[in-house]
Amino acid sequence: MIYIGVTGWGDHDSLYPGQISSRDKLKEYAGHFPIVEVDTAFYAIQPTRNAEKWVNETPASFQFVVKAYQGMTGHIRGEIPFESKQAMFNAFKESLVPYIEANKLAMTLFQFPPWFACKRENVEYLRWCKREMGDIPCALEFRHQSWFAPQYRQKTLEFMQTEKWIHSICDEPQSGEGSIPTILKTTDPDKVLVRFHGRNVHGWQKRNAENWREVRYLYRYNQQELKEWADSIQTLAKESTNVYLLFNNNSGGDAADNAKEMMNLLHIEYDDLAPRQLGLF
């Protein structure tokens, strides 16, 4: 099965007819796509009442990819707002309970920062993370190129397979050590994740630019790029039972449109989506 969606549900104006309140957007979103990434979980561990609301607003077959809290992946360089790493992980796992009980958790996503390089202490931390998460399915996404340097590429993939990490394959700008190449390999027979970040090379690494966060994912995939990916996705579908595609190129509002184009290219129609609102025209 191939599942297609986008990251978050708030900023995709092309999906929502007329005036729609933010609290109602997920219900409308679920009429277009069968999965979504909960990116708000990266900025703060969400209270369970939020997950309960989101679970109740979506069809029975709807799936969530929940992004790991930034303190868990080393994005917070100073003190974490918890008494210990253990307490932080426990709080995050508690926030996942509503998804798990409703059978709506596709996976959690551990996206590590560009300074998380391939070295022994980081490998050990990944092992620790996976032990803490137990049986909860976890995807792993790197941002430091060293993990897929020629001398480490196969070892990294074998490590992910041994530790039962789902591979989060990336399509992103190639601009030095802070970006990784697209490695079309699965590490789990059941699930693989592909995230489309766009190919805006000039906006990717300019962290000091005033509008960096606004332009980082400013990119619209053209038909040829999507067709090439459609072929690769069919190959991945032979290696993993379930392929999850998430478009994150939404600085210019392109993610939802590209996701719809990919659905057309793959001739996918989902028959268990939520009913959509009807616009006036």
LUMLOKE-238302 format. One record per residue (C-alpha): residue in one letter; residue number from 1; chain; y, x negated, z. Coordinates in Angstrom, 1 decimal. Layout:
BEGIN
mimar code:A&pos:NUM&unit:A&yy:Y&xx:X&zz:Z;
...
This chain:
BEGIN
mimar code:M&pos:1&unit:A&yy:0.0&xx:0.0&zz:0.0;
mimar code:I&pos:2&unit:A&yy:3.5&xx:-1.2&zz:-0.9;
mimar code:Y&pos:3&unit:A&yy:6.3&xx:-0.1&zz:1.5;
mimar code:I&pos:4&unit:A&yy:9.9&xx:-0.5&zz:0.4;
mimar code:G&pos:5&unit:A&yy:13.1&xx:-0.2&zz:2.5;
mimar code:V&pos:6&unit:A&yy:16.2&xx:-1.9&zz:3.7;
mimar code:T&pos:7&unit:A&yy:17.6&xx:-3.6&zz:6.8;
mimar code:G&pos:8&unit:A&yy:19.3&xx:-1.0&zz:9.0;
mimar code:W&pos:9&unit:A&yy:20.2&xx:2.5&zz:8.0;
mimar code:G&pos:10&unit:A&yy:23.9&xx:2.7&zz:8.8;
mimar code:D&pos:11&unit:A&yy:25.7&xx:0.9&zz:6.0;
mimar code:H&pos:12&unit:A&yy:24.1&xx:2.2&zz:2.8;
mimar code:D&pos:13&unit:A&yy:26.7&xx:4.7&zz:1.5;
mimar code:S&pos:14&unit:A&yy:24.8&xx:5.5&zz:-1.7;
mimar code:L&pos:15&unit:A&yy:22.1&xx:7.2&zz:0.3;
mimar code:Y&pos:16&unit:A&yy:24.3&xx:9.7&zz:2.1;
mimar code:P&pos:17&unit:A&yy:25.9&xx:12.8&zz:0.6;
mimar code:G&pos:18&unit:A&yy:29.4&xx:13.8&zz:1.7;
mimar code:Q&pos:19&unit:A&yy:30.3&xx:13.4&zz:5.3;
mimar code:I&pos:20&unit:A&yy:27.4&xx:12.6&zz:7.5;
mimar code:S&pos:21&unit:A&yy:27.6&xx:11.4&zz:11.1;
mimar code:S&pos:22&unit:A&yy:26.1&xx:8.1&zz:12.1;
mimar code:R&pos:23&unit:A&yy:23.6&xx:9.9&zz:14.5;
mimar code:D&pos:24&unit:A&yy:22.1&xx:11.8&zz:11.5;
mimar code:K&pos:25&unit:A&yy:21.8&xx:8.9&zz:9.1;
mimar code:L&pos:26&unit:A&yy:18.3&xx:7.9&zz:10.0;
mimar code:K&pos:27&unit:A&yy:17.0&xx:11.4&zz:9.3;
mimar code:E&pos:28&unit:A&yy:18.5&xx:11.3&zz:5.9;
mimar code:Y&pos:29&unit:A&yy:17.4&xx:7.7&zz:5.3;
mimar code:A&pos:30&unit:A&yy:13.8&xx:8.7&zz:5.9;
mimar code:G&pos:31&unit:A&yy:14.1&xx:10.9&zz:2.9;
mimar code:H&pos:32&unit:A&yy:14.5&xx:7.9&zz:0.6;
mimar code:F&pos:33&unit:A&yy:12.3&xx:5.1&zz:2.1;
mimar code:P&pos:34&unit:A&yy:9.2&xx:4.9&zz:4.3;
mimar code:I&pos:35&unit:A&yy:10.2&xx:1.8&zz:6.3;
mimar code:V&pos:36&unit:A&yy:13.3&xx:0.3&zz:7.9;
mimar code:E&pos:37&unit:A&yy:14.2&xx:-2.8&zz:9.8;
mimar code:V&pos:38&unit:A&yy:15.7&xx:-2.2&zz:13.2;
mimar code:D&pos:39&unit:A&yy:18.3&xx:-5.1&zz:13.1;
mimar code:T&pos:40&unit:A&yy:20.2&xx:-3.8&zz:16.1;
mimar code:A&pos:41&unit:A&yy:17.4&xx:-5.1&zz:18.3;
mimar code:F&pos:42&unit:A&yy:18.4&xx:-8.6&zz:17.3;
mimar code:Y&pos:43&unit:A&yy:21.8&xx:-8.2&zz:19.0;
mimar code:A&pos:44&unit:A&yy:20.6&xx:-6.4&zz:22.1;
mimar code:I&pos:45&unit:A&yy:17.2&xx:-5.2&zz:23.3;
mimar code:Q&pos:46&unit:A&yy:17.4&xx:-1.5&zz:22.7;
mimar code:P&pos:47&unit:A&yy:16.8&xx:1.0&zz:25.5;
mimar code:T&pos:48&unit:A&yy:13.6&xx:3.0&zz:25.0;
mimar code:R&pos:49&unit:A&yy:15.6&xx:6.2&zz:24.6;
mimar code:N&pos:50&unit:A&yy:16.9&xx:4.9&zz:21.3;
mimar code:A&pos:51&unit:A&yy:13.4&xx:4.1&zz:20.0;
mimar code:E&pos:52&unit:A&yy:12.2&xx:7.6&zz:21.2;
mimar code:K&pos:53&unit:A&yy:15.1&xx:9.2&zz:19.3;
mimar code:W&pos:54&unit:A&yy:14.3&xx:7.2&zz:16.1;
mimar code:V&pos:55&unit:A&yy:10.6&xx:7.9&zz:16.3;
mimar code:N&pos:56&unit:A&yy:11.2&xx:11.6&zz:16.7;
mimar code:E&pos:57&unit:A&yy:13.6&xx:11.7&zz:13.8;
mimar code:T&pos:58&unit:A&yy:11.2&xx:10.3&zz:11.2;
mimar code:P&pos:59&unit:A&yy:8.0&xx:11.5&zz:9.5;
mimar code:A&pos:60&unit:A&yy:4.7&xx:10.7&zz:11.0;
mimar code:S&pos:61&unit:A&yy:4.0&xx:8.0&zz:8.4;
mimar code:F&pos:62&unit:A&yy:7.4&xx:6.3&zz:8.8;
mimar code:Q&pos:63&unit:A&yy:7.2&xx:2.6&zz:9.9;
mimar code:F&pos:64&unit:A&yy:9.7&xx:0.3&zz:11.7;
mimar code:V&pos:65&unit:A&yy:10.0&xx:-3.4&zz:11.5;
mimar code:V&pos:66&unit:A&yy:11.8&xx:-4.4&zz:14.8;
mimar code:K&pos:67&unit:A&yy:13.7&xx:-7.6&zz:14.8;
mimar code:A&pos:68&unit:A&yy:13.2&xx:-9.9&zz:17.8;
mimar code:Y&pos:69&unit:A&yy:16.1&xx:-10.3&zz:20.2;
mimar code:Q&pos:70&unit:A&yy:18.2&xx:-13.3&zz:19.4;
mimar code:G&pos:71&unit:A&yy:17.5&xx:-14.9&zz:22.8;
mimar code:M&pos:72&unit:A&yy:13.8&xx:-15.0&zz:21.9;
mimar code:T&pos:73&unit:A&yy:14.4&xx:-16.9&zz:18.7;
mimar code:G&pos:74&unit:A&yy:16.9&xx:-19.5&zz:20.0;
mimar code:H&pos:75&unit:A&yy:20.0&xx:-18.0&zz:18.4;
mimar code:I&pos:76&unit:A&yy:21.7&xx:-18.0&zz:21.8;
mimar code:R&pos:77&unit:A&yy:22.4&xx:-21.6&zz:22.6;
mimar code:G&pos:78&unit:A&yy:23.6&xx:-21.1&zz:26.1;
mimar code:E&pos:79&unit:A&yy:22.1&xx:-19.1&zz:29.0;
mimar code:I&pos:80&unit:A&yy:20.1&xx:-16.0&zz:28.2;
mimar code:P&pos:81&unit:A&yy:21.2&xx:-12.8&zz:30.0;
mimar code:F&pos:82&unit:A&yy:17.8&xx:-12.5&zz:31.8;
mimar code:E&pos:83&unit:A&yy:16.4&xx:-14.2&zz:34.8;
mimar code:S&pos:84&unit:A&yy:13.7&xx:-15.9&zz:32.7;
mimar code:K&pos:85&unit:A&yy:12.2&xx:-16.1&zz:29.3;
mimar code:Q&pos:86&unit:A&yy:9.3&xx:-14.1&zz:30.6;
mimar code:A&pos:87&unit:A&yy:11.6&xx:-11.3&zz:31.8;
mimar code:M&pos:88&unit:A&yy:13.3&xx:-11.3&zz:28.4;
mimar code:F&pos:89&unit:A&yy:10.0&xx:-11.0&zz:26.5;
mimar code:N&pos:90&unit:A&yy:8.8&xx:-8.3&zz:28.9;
mimar code:A&pos:91&unit:A&yy:12.0&xx:-6.3&zz:28.3;
mimar code:F&pos:92&unit:A&yy:11.6&xx:-6.6&zz:24.6;
mimar code:K&pos:93&unit:A&yy:7.9&xx:-5.5&zz:24.7;
mimar code:E&pos:94&unit:A&yy:8.9&xx:-2.5&zz:26.8;
mimar code:S&pos:95&unit:A&yy:11.4&xx:-1.5&zz:24.2;
mimar code:L&pos:96&unit:A&yy:8.6&xx:-1.3&zz:21.6;
mimar code:V&pos:97&unit:A&yy:6.4&xx:1.2&zz:23.5;
mimar code:P&pos:98&unit:A&yy:7.7&xx:4.3&zz:21.8;
mimar code:Y&pos:99&unit:A&yy:7.0&xx:2.9&zz:18.3;
mimar code:I&pos:100&unit:A&yy:3.5&xx:1.7&zz:19.4;
mimar code:E&pos:101&unit:A&yy:2.6&xx:5.1&zz:21.0;
mimar code:A&pos:102&unit:A&yy:3.7&xx:6.9&zz:17.8;
mimar code:N&pos:103&unit:A&yy:1.8&xx:4.4&zz:15.6;
mimar code:K&pos:104&unit:A&yy:5.1&xx:3.6&zz:13.9;
mimar code:L&pos:105&unit:A&yy:5.4&xx:-0.1&zz:14.6;
mimar code:A&pos:106&unit:A&yy:4.7&xx:-2.0&zz:11.4;
mimar code:M&pos:107&unit:A&yy:5.6&xx:-5.4&zz:13.0;
mimar code:T&pos:108&unit:A&yy:8.2&xx:-7.3&zz:15.0;
mimar code:L&pos:109&unit:A&yy:10.1&xx:-10.0&zz:13.1;
mimar code:F&pos:110&unit:A&yy:10.8&xx:-13.4&zz:14.6;
mimar code:Q&pos:111&unit:A&yy:13.5&xx:-14.9&zz:12.5;
mimar code:F&pos:112&unit:A&yy:14.4&xx:-18.4&zz:13.7;
mimar code:P&pos:113&unit:A&yy:17.7&xx:-20.1&zz:13.0;
mimar code:P&pos:114&unit:A&yy:18.6&xx:-22.9&zz:10.6;
mimar code:W&pos:115&unit:A&yy:18.4&xx:-25.5&zz:13.4;
mimar code:F&pos:116&unit:A&yy:14.9&xx:-24.6&zz:14.4;
mimar code:A&pos:117&unit:A&yy:13.2&xx:-27.5&zz:12.7;
mimar code:C&pos:118&unit:A&yy:9.5&xx:-28.4&zz:12.3;
mimar code:K&pos:119&unit:A&yy:8.8&xx:-30.5&zz:15.4;
mimar code:R&pos:120&unit:A&yy:6.2&xx:-30.5&zz:18.1;
mimar code:E&pos:121&unit:A&yy:8.2&xx:-28.6&zz:20.8;
mimar code:N&pos:122&unit:A&yy:9.0&xx:-25.8&zz:18.4;
mimar code:V&pos:123&unit:A&yy:5.4&xx:-25.5&zz:17.3;
mimar code:E&pos:124&unit:A&yy:4.5&xx:-25.1&zz:21.0;
mimar code:Y&pos:125&unit:A&yy:7.2&xx:-22.5&zz:21.5;
mimar code:L&pos:126&unit:A&yy:5.8&xx:-20.5&zz:18.6;
mimar code:R&pos:127&unit:A&yy:2.3&xx:-20.6&zz:20.2;
mimar code:W&pos:128&unit:A&yy:3.9&xx:-19.4&zz:23.5;
mimar code:C&pos:129&unit:A&yy:5.7&xx:-16.6&zz:21.7;
mimar code:K&pos:130&unit:A&yy:2.5&xx:-15.4&zz:20.1;
mimar code:R&pos:131&unit:A&yy:0.7&xx:-15.4&zz:23.4;
mimar code:E&pos:132&unit:A&yy:3.4&xx:-13.4&zz:25.0;
mimar code:M&pos:133&unit:A&yy:3.4&xx:-10.8&zz:22.3;
mimar code:G&pos:134&unit:A&yy:-0.4&xx:-10.3&zz:22.6;
mimar code:D&pos:135&unit:A&yy:-1.8&xx:-7.9&zz:20.1;
mimar code:I&pos:136&unit:A&yy:1.6&xx:-6.7&zz:18.8;
mimar code:P&pos:137&unit:A&yy:1.8&xx:-7.7&zz:15.1;
mimar code:C&pos:138&unit:A&yy:4.5&xx:-10.3&zz:14.6;
mimar code:A&pos:139&unit:A&yy:6.1&xx:-11.7&zz:11.4;
mimar code:L&pos:140&unit:A&yy:7.5&xx:-15.2&zz:11.3;
mimar code:E&pos:141&unit:A&yy:10.5&xx:-16.2&zz:9.2;
mimar code:F&pos:142&unit:A&yy:11.9&xx:-19.7&zz:9.1;
mimar code:R&pos:143&unit:A&yy:15.4&xx:-20.8&zz:8.1;
mimar code:H&pos:144&unit:A&yy:14.9&xx:-24.6&zz:8.3;
mimar code:Q&pos:145&unit:A&yy:13.5&xx:-26.2&zz:5.2;
mimar code:S&pos:146&unit:A&yy:11.4&xx:-28.7&zz:7.0;
mimar code:W&pos:147&unit:A&yy:8.6&xx:-26.2&zz:7.7;
mimar code:F&pos:148&unit:A&yy:7.9&xx:-26.0&zz:4.0;
mimar code:A&pos:149&unit:A&yy:8.6&xx:-29.6&zz:3.0;
mimar code:P&pos:150&unit:A&yy:5.7&xx:-30.9&zz:0.8;
mimar code:Q&pos:151&unit:A&yy:4.1&xx:-32.8&zz:3.7;
mimar code:Y&pos:152&unit:A&yy:4.1&xx:-29.8&zz:6.1;
mimar code:R&pos:153&unit:A&yy:3.8&xx:-26.8&zz:3.8;
mimar code:Q&pos:154&unit:A&yy:0.1&xx:-26.3&zz:3.9;
mimar code:K&pos:155&unit:A&yy:-0.1&xx:-27.1&zz:7.6;
mimar code:T&pos:156&unit:A&yy:2.6&xx:-24.5&zz:8.3;
mimar code:L&pos:157&unit:A&yy:0.7&xx:-21.9&zz:6.5;
mimar code:E&pos:158&unit:A&yy:-2.6&xx:-22.8&zz:8.2;
mimar code:F&pos:159&unit:A&yy:-0.8&xx:-22.7&zz:11.6;
mimar code:M&pos:160&unit:A&yy:0.5&xx:-19.2&zz:10.9;
mimar code:Q&pos:161&unit:A&yy:-2.9&xx:-18.1&zz:9.8;
mimar code:T&pos:162&unit:A&yy:-4.6&xx:-19.6&zz:12.9;
mimar code:E&pos:163&unit:A&yy:-2.1&xx:-18.1&zz:15.3;
mimar code:K&pos:164&unit:A&yy:-2.1&xx:-14.8&zz:13.5;
mimar code:W&pos:165&unit:A&yy:1.5&xx:-14.7&zz:12.4;
mimar code:I&pos:166&unit:A&yy:2.4&xx:-12.5&zz:9.5;
mimar code:H&pos:167&unit:A&yy:4.3&xx:-14.5&zz:6.8;
mimar code:S&pos:168&unit:A&yy:7.8&xx:-13.3&zz:6.2;
mimar code:I&pos:169&unit:A&yy:8.4&xx:-14.5&zz:2.6;
mimar code:C&pos:170&unit:A&yy:12.1&xx:-15.0&zz:1.7;
mimar code:D&pos:171&unit:A&yy:14.1&xx:-14.7&zz:-1.4;
mimar code:E&pos:172&unit:A&yy:17.3&xx:-16.5&zz:-0.5;
mimar code:P&pos:173&unit:A&yy:19.9&xx:-18.9&zz:-1.8;
mimar code:Q&pos:174&unit:A&yy:18.7&xx:-22.5&zz:-2.1;
mimar code:S&pos:175&unit:A&yy:21.4&xx:-24.5&zz:-0.5;
mimar code:G&pos:176&unit:A&yy:20.0&xx:-27.4&zz:1.6;
mimar code:E&pos:177&unit:A&yy:18.0&xx:-27.6&zz:4.7;
mimar code:G&pos:178&unit:A&yy:19.3&xx:-24.3&zz:6.1;
mimar code:S&pos:179&unit:A&yy:17.4&xx:-22.3&zz:3.5;
mimar code:I&pos:180&unit:A&yy:13.7&xx:-22.1&zz:2.7;
mimar code:P&pos:181&unit:A&yy:11.9&xx:-21.9&zz:-0.7;
mimar code:T&pos:182&unit:A&yy:10.0&xx:-18.8&zz:-1.7;
mimar code:I&pos:183&unit:A&yy:6.4&xx:-19.4&zz:-0.7;
mimar code:L&pos:184&unit:A&yy:4.2&xx:-16.7&zz:-2.3;
mimar code:K&pos:185&unit:A&yy:1.3&xx:-17.1&zz:0.2;
mimar code:T&pos:186&unit:A&yy:0.0&xx:-14.5&zz:2.7;
mimar code:T&pos:187&unit:A&yy:-1.4&xx:-15.5&zz:6.1;
mimar code:D&pos:188&unit:A&yy:-2.7&xx:-12.2&zz:7.2;
mimar code:P&pos:189&unit:A&yy:-5.2&xx:-10.0&zz:5.3;
mimar code:D&pos:190&unit:A&yy:-3.6&xx:-6.8&zz:6.5;
mimar code:K&pos:191&unit:A&yy:0.1&xx:-7.4&zz:6.3;
mimar code:V&pos:192&unit:A&yy:2.8&xx:-9.5&zz:4.5;
mimar code:L&pos:193&unit:A&yy:6.6&xx:-9.1&zz:4.6;
mimar code:V&pos:194&unit:A&yy:9.1&xx:-10.0&zz:1.9;
mimar code:R&pos:195&unit:A&yy:12.8&xx:-10.0&zz:2.7;
mimar code:F&pos:196&unit:A&yy:15.4&xx:-10.1&zz:0.0;
mimar code:H&pos:197&unit:A&yy:18.6&xx:-11.9&zz:1.2;
mimar code:G&pos:198&unit:A&yy:20.2&xx:-12.2&zz:-2.2;
mimar code:R&pos:199&unit:A&yy:21.1&xx:-15.5&zz:-4.0;
mimar code:N&pos:200&unit:A&yy:24.8&xx:-16.0&zz:-3.1;
mimar code:V&pos:201&unit:A&yy:24.6&xx:-19.8&zz:-2.8;
mimar code:H&pos:202&unit:A&yy:28.4&xx:-20.2&zz:-2.1;
mimar code:G&pos:203&unit:A&yy:28.4&xx:-17.7&zz:0.7;
mimar code:W&pos:204&unit:A&yy:25.2&xx:-18.6&zz:2.4;
mimar code:Q&pos:205&unit:A&yy:26.1&xx:-21.6&zz:4.5;
mimar code:K&pos:206&unit:A&yy:29.9&xx:-21.3&zz:4.9;
mimar code:R&pos:207&unit:A&yy:29.8&xx:-20.4&zz:8.6;
mimar code:N&pos:208&unit:A&yy:33.4&xx:-21.5&zz:9.2;
mimar code:A&pos:209&unit:A&yy:34.8&xx:-19.2&zz:6.6;
mimar code:E&pos:210&unit:A&yy:36.7&xx:-16.3&zz:8.0;
mimar code:N&pos:211&unit:A&yy:34.7&xx:-13.6&zz:6.1;
mimar code:W&pos:212&unit:A&yy:31.3&xx:-15.5&zz:6.2;
mimar code:R&pos:213&unit:A&yy:29.3&xx:-12.6&zz:7.6;
mimar code:E&pos:214&unit:A&yy:30.9&xx:-10.2&zz:5.0;
mimar code:V&pos:215&unit:A&yy:29.9&xx:-12.3&zz:2.0;
mimar code:R&pos:216&unit:A&yy:26.7&xx:-14.0&zz:3.1;
mimar code:Y&pos:217&unit:A&yy:24.5&xx:-11.2&zz:1.6;
mimar code:L&pos:218&unit:A&yy:26.9&xx:-10.3&zz:-1.2;
mimar code:Y&pos:219&unit:A&yy:24.5&xx:-10.2&zz:-4.2;
mimar code:R&pos:220&unit:A&yy:23.0&xx:-7.7&zz:-6.6;
mimar code:Y&pos:221&unit:A&yy:19.6&xx:-8.5&zz:-8.1;
mimar code:N&pos:222&unit:A&yy:19.5&xx:-8.0&zz:-11.8;
mimar code:Q&pos:223&unit:A&yy:16.6&xx:-6.3&zz:-13.7;
mimar code:Q&pos:224&unit:A&yy:15.0&xx:-9.6&zz:-14.8;
mimar code:E&pos:225&unit:A&yy:15.0&xx:-10.9&zz:-11.2;
mimar code:L&pos:226&unit:A&yy:13.4&xx:-7.7&zz:-9.9;
mimar code:K&pos:227&unit:A&yy:10.8&xx:-7.7&zz:-12.7;
mimar code:E&pos:228&unit:A&yy:9.8&xx:-11.2&zz:-11.8;
mimar code:W&pos:229&unit:A&yy:9.4&xx:-10.1&zz:-8.2;
mimar code:A&pos:230&unit:A&yy:7.5&xx:-7.0&zz:-9.2;
mimar code:D&pos:231&unit:A&yy:4.8&xx:-9.2&zz:-10.7;
mimar code:S&pos:232&unit:A&yy:4.7&xx:-11.4&zz:-7.6;
mimar code:I&pos:233&unit:A&yy:4.4&xx:-8.3&zz:-5.4;
mimar code:Q&pos:234&unit:A&yy:1.4&xx:-7.1&zz:-7.3;
mimar code:T&pos:235&unit:A&yy:-0.2&xx:-10.5&zz:-6.7;
mimar code:L&pos:236&unit:A&yy:0.6&xx:-10.3&zz:-3.0;
mimar code:A&pos:237&unit:A&yy:-1.0&xx:-6.8&zz:-2.8;
mimar code:K&pos:238&unit:A&yy:-4.3&xx:-8.4&zz:-3.9;
mimar code:E&pos:239&unit:A&yy:-4.2&xx:-10.7&zz:-0.9;
mimar code:S&pos:240&unit:A&yy:-2.9&xx:-8.4&zz:1.9;
mimar code:T&pos:241&unit:A&yy:-3.7&xx:-4.7&zz:2.2;
mimar code:N&pos:242&unit:A&yy:-0.1&xx:-3.8&zz:3.1;
mimar code:V&pos:243&unit:A&yy:3.0&xx:-5.3&zz:1.5;
mimar code:Y&pos:244&unit:A&yy:6.4&xx:-4.6&zz:3.2;
mimar code:L&pos:245&unit:A&yy:9.6&xx:-5.2&zz:1.2;
mimar code:L&pos:246&unit:A&yy:13.0&xx:-5.2&zz:2.9;
mimar code:F&pos:247&unit:A&yy:16.3&xx:-5.6&zz:1.0;
mimar code:N&pos:248&unit:A&yy:18.9&xx:-7.3&zz:3.1;
mimar code:N&pos:249&unit:A&yy:21.5&xx:-8.0&zz:0.3;
mimar code:N&pos:250&unit:A&yy:24.0&xx:-5.4&zz:1.6;
mimar code:S&pos:251&unit:A&yy:27.4&xx:-7.2&zz:2.0;
mimar code:G&pos:252&unit:A&yy:28.4&xx:-5.3&zz:-1.2;
mimar code:G&pos:253&unit:A&yy:26.2&xx:-2.2&zz:-0.6;
mimar code:D&pos:254&unit:A&yy:23.6&xx:-3.3&zz:-3.1;
mimar code:A&pos:255&unit:A&yy:20.4&xx:-3.2&zz:-1.0;
mimar code:A&pos:256&unit:A&yy:19.5&xx:0.5&zz:-1.3;
mimar code:D&pos:257&unit:A&yy:20.1&xx:0.5&zz:-5.0;
mimar code:N&pos:258&unit:A&yy:18.0&xx:-2.6&zz:-5.6;
mimar code:A&pos:259&unit:A&yy:15.2&xx:-1.1&zz:-3.4;
mimar code:K&pos:260&unit:A&yy:15.3&xx:2.1&zz:-5.5;
mimar code:E&pos:261&unit:A&yy:15.1&xx:-0.1&zz:-8.7;
mimar code:M&pos:262&unit:A&yy:12.1&xx:-1.9&zz:-7.3;
mimar code:M&pos:263&unit:A&yy:10.4&xx:1.4&zz:-6.6;
mimar code:N&pos:264&unit:A&yy:10.8&xx:2.4&zz:-10.2;
mimar code:L&pos:265&unit:A&yy:9.6&xx:-1.0&zz:-11.5;
mimar code:L&pos:266&unit:A&yy:6.4&xx:-0.6&zz:-9.4;
mimar code:H&pos:267&unit:A&yy:6.0&xx:3.1&zz:-10.3;
mimar code:I&pos:268&unit:A&yy:6.0&xx:4.1&zz:-6.7;
mimar code:E&pos:269&unit:A&yy:6.7&xx:7.6&zz:-5.5;
mimar code:Y&pos:270&unit:A&yy:6.2&xx:8.3&zz:-1.8;
mimar code:D&pos:271&unit:A&yy:5.0&xx:11.8&zz:-1.1;
mimar code:D&pos:272&unit:A&yy:5.5&xx:11.9&zz:2.7;
mimar code:L&pos:273&unit:A&yy:9.2&xx:11.3&zz:3.0;
mimar code:A&pos:274&unit:A&yy:11.6&xx:13.4&zz:5.1;
mimar code:P&pos:275&unit:A&yy:13.4&xx:16.3&zz:3.3;
mimar code:R&pos:276&unit:A&yy:16.8&xx:15.3&zz:2.0;
mimar code:Q&pos:277&unit:A&yy:20.1&xx:17.1&zz:2.4;
mimar code:L&pos:278&unit:A&yy:21.6&xx:18.5&zz:-0.8;
mimar code:G&pos:279&unit:A&yy:25.0&xx:17.5&zz:-1.9;
mimar code:L&pos:280&unit:A&yy:27.5&xx:20.0&zz:-3.1;
mimar code:F&pos:281&unit:A&yy:27.6&xx:18.6&zz:-6.7;
